[in-house]
Amino acid sequence: MGDIKHKAGRSGLANRRQLRHLWRKPRSGQATVYPADDSFTHALALIPEGYSEGAFDNRRWGATVKRSPDGKRIWLYAEDLAGTDIVSFNFYLLAESGSTLKPCEMSSAKVIAFVLGYRPDRQDQPILPAKRSASL
C-alpha cells in the first residue's frame, strides 16, 4: 500500500508537490529506494535511536526509532502529541535490490513528508546506513 520508487541523487525536496513528481510506483508493486545519497535516508539518519520529541508541521510529535543490529532494518512509529495522527513504517536496506519502504496503513507520501520535515529536539550524531556494494 502506498509503495514508491526513488533513484539516488534527489535532494532539496521543498514540499509535497515536489514529492509527487519525484516518486513513482514501480510496476512490481514493491517500494524501492536507492538511498546512497538521498535526502530521505539522510533525514532518517538524523532521527535519534529510541524515543525523541520534536516538531513536524508546526506541531509537537513523539517518535520512536529502532534500528536492527546489522543496520538493515529501521522501524519508526511517531504520533502527534496533541492529536491523533500517527506515522509508522519499516525501511529495509537490501544490498541486491535497493532499499524498501513499507508504510503501515498510510501513504508513502505521508511517511516521506514526515521524515523530511521532522526536527527532533535532540541532535545526536547521524546514524547512517551501512555502506553497500558500489553496484547499487
C-alpha positions as CSV (number, residue, x, y, z in Angstrom):
1,M,0.0,0.0,0.0
2,G,1.5,3.4,-1.0
3,D,4.7,2.0,-2.3
4,I,7.3,4.2,-4.1
5,K,10.4,4.1,-6.2
6,H,13.2,6.7,-5.9
7,K,16.6,6.9,-7.5
8,A,19.7,8.2,-5.7
9,G,20.7,11.8,-6.1
10,R,17.5,13.6,-5.4
11,S,17.8,16.3,-2.8
12,G,16.3,19.6,-1.8
13,L,12.7,18.5,-1.6
14,A,10.8,21.6,-0.6
15,N,7.2,20.5,-0.4
16,R,4.7,17.6,-1.1
17,R,4.0,18.7,-4.6
18,Q,7.7,18.0,-5.5
19,L,7.4,14.6,-3.8
20,R,4.6,13.6,-6.1
21,H,6.7,14.4,-9.1
22,L,9.9,12.7,-7.9
23,W,8.4,9.4,-6.6
24,R,6.6,6.9,-8.6
25,K,5.2,3.4,-8.2
26,P,7.2,0.6,-9.8
27,R,5.4,-2.0,-11.9
28,S,6.2,-4.8,-9.4
29,G,4.2,-3.0,-6.7
30,Q,7.2,-3.0,-4.3
31,A,8.6,0.2,-2.9
32,T,12.3,0.5,-3.9
33,V,14.6,3.3,-2.8
34,Y,18.3,3.7,-3.6
35,P,19.4,5.8,-0.7
36,A,23.1,6.2,-1.0
37,D,23.0,10.0,-1.0
38,D,19.2,10.6,-1.0
39,S,17.5,13.1,1.3
40,F,15.1,10.6,2.8
41,T,17.9,8.4,4.1
42,H,19.9,11.3,5.4
43,A,16.8,12.8,7.2
44,L,16.0,9.4,8.7
45,A,19.6,9.1,10.0
46,L,19.1,12.4,11.9
47,I,16.3,11.0,14.0
48,P,17.8,9.5,17.1
49,E,17.6,5.9,18.2
50,G,14.9,5.3,20.8
51,Y,12.3,7.9,21.8
52,S,12.6,11.5,20.9
53,E,10.3,14.5,20.8
54,G,10.4,17.2,18.1
55,A,8.4,19.3,15.7
56,F,6.7,18.5,12.5
57,D,4.2,20.6,10.6
58,N,4.1,23.2,13.5
59,R,3.1,20.5,16.0
60,R,4.8,18.5,18.7
61,W,5.5,14.9,17.9
62,G,7.0,11.9,19.7
63,A,8.9,9.4,17.6
64,T,10.4,6.0,18.4
65,V,13.1,4.6,16.1
66,K,14.6,1.1,16.3
67,R,17.5,0.0,14.1
68,S,18.4,-3.6,13.7
69,P,21.9,-4.6,14.9
70,D,23.0,-5.3,11.4
71,G,21.7,-1.9,10.2
72,K,19.5,-3.5,7.5
73,R,16.1,-2.6,9.1
74,I,14.8,0.6,10.5
75,W,11.4,0.9,12.2
76,L,9.7,4.2,13.1
77,Y,6.5,4.9,15.0
78,A,5.5,8.6,15.6
79,E,2.5,10.3,17.0
80,D,1.1,13.8,17.2
81,L,1.3,14.6,20.9
82,A,-1.7,16.9,20.8
83,G,-3.8,14.9,18.4
84,T,-4.5,11.5,17.0
85,D,-2.3,11.4,13.9
86,I,0.5,8.8,13.5
87,V,3.3,7.8,11.2
88,S,4.6,4.3,11.1
89,F,6.9,2.3,8.7
90,N,9.6,-0.2,8.2
91,F,12.6,0.6,6.0
92,Y,14.7,-2.3,4.7
93,L,18.2,-1.7,3.3
94,L,18.8,-4.5,0.9
95,A,22.1,-4.9,-1.0
96,E,20.8,-6.8,-4.0
97,S,17.5,-4.9,-4.7
98,G,18.0,-1.5,-3.2
99,S,16.0,-0.4,-0.2
100,T,12.3,-0.9,0.5
101,L,10.0,1.4,2.3
102,K,6.9,-0.2,3.8
103,P,4.5,2.3,5.3
104,C,2.0,0.8,7.9
105,E,-1.6,1.6,6.8
106,M,-0.8,5.0,5.3
107,S,0.6,6.5,2.1
108,S,4.4,6.7,1.3
109,A,4.0,10.4,0.7
110,K,2.9,10.9,4.3
111,V,5.9,8.9,5.6
112,I,8.3,10.8,3.3
113,A,6.9,14.2,4.3
114,F,7.2,13.3,8.0
115,V,10.8,12.0,7.8
116,L,11.9,15.0,5.7
117,G,10.1,17.5,7.9
118,Y,10.5,16.2,11.5
119,R,13.0,18.1,13.6
120,P,14.0,16.3,16.8
121,D,14.8,18.4,19.8
122,R,17.9,16.3,20.5
123,Q,20.5,16.5,17.8
124,D,22.7,13.4,18.1
125,Q,25.3,12.2,15.6
126,P,23.5,10.9,12.5
127,I,23.2,7.1,12.2
128,L,23.8,6.4,8.5
129,P,23.1,3.0,6.9
130,A,26.0,0.6,6.4
131,K,27.9,1.0,3.2
132,R,26.7,-1.3,0.5
133,S,28.3,-2.5,-2.8
134,A,29.1,0.0,-5.5
135,S,26.8,-1.8,-7.9
136,L,23.7,0.0,-6.3
